Amino acid sequence: MPHIRVILTDIEGTTSSISFVKDVLFPFARKRLPAFVETHNDKPQVQHWLHEAAKEAGFIEASRQEVIELLQRWIDEDRKSTALKALQGMIWKEGYEEGEYRAHMYPEVAARLRAWRNQGLSLYVYSSGSVPAQQLFFGYSEAGDLTPLFSGYFDTQTGPKREKASYERIAAAIDEEPARVLFLSDVIEELDAARDAGFQTGWLIRGPQALPVGPRHPVYRDFDTIEP
């Protein structure tokens, strides 16, 4: 296989536990959402994403309360809505800055990211969370500020994570041959799409989960077992 020059990583289930997002970040955003909308409704960026959420839901006209209830339902459903992710990121920013939480990192992740960077690899993130939310996540991590390690971030504005075209856009954006990019994720449908775009792939299966027989992608228990 061609030599790897870039590592593109998912977040949930890959660098960090799914439970942190599900059990900490989502409930925090859900609880804070009504007050956040009421106190920030005059900000153009908030107005834009509220409008985009209403449009996505097919509302011709909607009250502020209806949009709030819609967004809370989408949080419960873990809907991959760009508008929702943008608003969640703004709310999470307040939580990080207030010291309500720090983003979970698996124990080996920070050291391995630093080692890869020192080896000359370029590091990027591709997550369904908005780019600002990703930057907050790595900026306020349990392992400290990891943002200097990354060369860039991609979210669903690039495209859905289970579509080949999204990875083709990323390769074009970073001006790299797809075969020299290693994409890491715990979701096999994302890995399939990345492989179809020509990327190399790594399937993170952490914890006590049984390893699959004859997996479609190289399988790793943690970042320490990956040798790009």
PEKAVEN-V834304 format. One record per residue. N is the residue number from 0. RES is the residue in three letters. OMEGA is omega in whole degrees, 0 to 359 (* if undefined). Layout:
n->[N/N]
res->[RES/RES]
omega->[OMEGA/OMEGA]
This chain:
n->[0/1/2/3/4/5/6/7/8/9/10/11/12/13/14/15/16/17/18/19/20/21/22/23/24/25/26/27/28/29/30/31/32/33/34/35/36/37/38/39/40/41/42/43/44/45/46/47/48/49/50/51/52/53/54/55/56/57/58/59/60/61/62/63/64/65/66/67/68/69/70/71/72/73/74/75/76/77/78/79/80/81/82/83/84/85/86/87/88/89/90/91/92/93/94/95/96/97/98/99/100/101/102/103/104/105/106/107/108/109/110/111/112/113/114/115/116/117/118/119/120/121/122/123/124/125/126/127/128/129/130/131/132/133/134/135/136/137/138/139/140/141/142/143/144/145/146/147/148/149/150/151/152/153/154/155/156/157/158/159/160/161/162/163/164/165/166/167/168/169/170/171/172/173/174/175/176/177/178/179/180/181/182/183/184/185/186/187/188/189/190/191/192/193/194/195/196/197/198/199/200/201/202/203/204/205/206/207/208/209/210/211/212/213/214/215/216/217/218/219/220/221/222/223/224/225/226/227]
res->[MET/PRO/HIS/ILE/ARG/VAL/ILE/LEU/THR/ASP/ILE/GLU/GLY/THR/THR/SER/SER/ILE/SER/PHE/VAL/LYS/ASP/VAL/LEU/PHE/PRO/PHE/ALA/ARG/LYS/ARG/LEU/PRO/ALA/PHE/VAL/GLU/THR/HIS/ASN/ASP/LYS/PRO/GLN/VAL/GLN/HIS/TRP/LEU/HIS/GLU/ALA/ALA/LYS/GLU/ALA/GLY/PHE/ILE/GLU/ALA/SER/ARG/GLN/GLU/VAL/ILE/GLU/LEU/LEU/GLN/ARG/TRP/ILE/ASP/GLU/ASP/ARG/LYS/SER/THR/ALA/LEU/LYS/ALA/LEU/GLN/GLY/MET/ILE/TRP/LYS/GLU/GLY/TYR/GLU/GLU/GLY/GLU/TYR/ARG/ALA/HIS/MET/TYR/PRO/GLU/VAL/ALA/ALA/ARG/LEU/ARG/ALA/TRP/ARG/ASN/GLN/GLY/LEU/SER/LEU/TYR/VAL/TYR/SER/SER/GLY/SER/VAL/PRO/ALA/GLN/GLN/LEU/PHE/PHE/GLY/TYR/SER/GLU/ALA/GLY/ASP/LEU/THR/PRO/LEU/PHE/SER/GLY/TYR/PHE/ASP/THR/GLN/THR/GLY/PRO/LYS/ARG/GLU/LYS/ALA/SER/TYR/GLU/ARG/ILE/ALA/ALA/ALA/ILE/ASP/GLU/GLU/PRO/ALA/ARG/VAL/LEU/PHE/LEU/SER/ASP/VAL/ILE/GLU/GLU/LEU/ASP/ALA/ALA/ARG/ASP/ALA/GLY/PHE/GLN/THR/GLY/TRP/LEU/ILE/ARG/GLY/PRO/GLN/ALA/LEU/PRO/VAL/GLY/PRO/ARG/HIS/PRO/VAL/TYR/ARG/ASP/PHE/ASP/THR/ILE/GLU/PRO]
omega->[177/180/180/175/184/170/177/186/168/178/185/179/183/174/192/183/175/184/179/180/184/189/181/186/182/179/179/180/181/181/185/189/183/181/180/180/181/185/182/186/181/181/183/182/178/177/180/185/173/178/180/177/179/179/179/180/179/178/172/172/180/176/178/180/179/179/177/180/176/181/178/177/178/176/180/182/186/180/181/180/179/179/178/182/179/180/176/181/178/179/180/179/179/180/178/184/178/179/180/182/171/183/179/171/172/192/186/192/185/181/181/176/179/180/178/179/179/177/179/178/173/183/178/178/172/184/177/173/182/178/177/179/177/180/175/182/181/178/181/182/175/180/181/183/181/185/179/182/188/179/180/185/178/178/185/171/173/181/179/186/181/180/181/185/180/181/175/178/180/179/178/182/181/177/181/175/181/184/179/178/175/179/181/180/174/184/188/179/175/180/177/181/179/179/178/178/177/180/163/187/174/183/179/175/186/173/188/180/176/178/181/175/180/183/180/182/173/185/178/177/180/183/182/181/180/177/182/*]
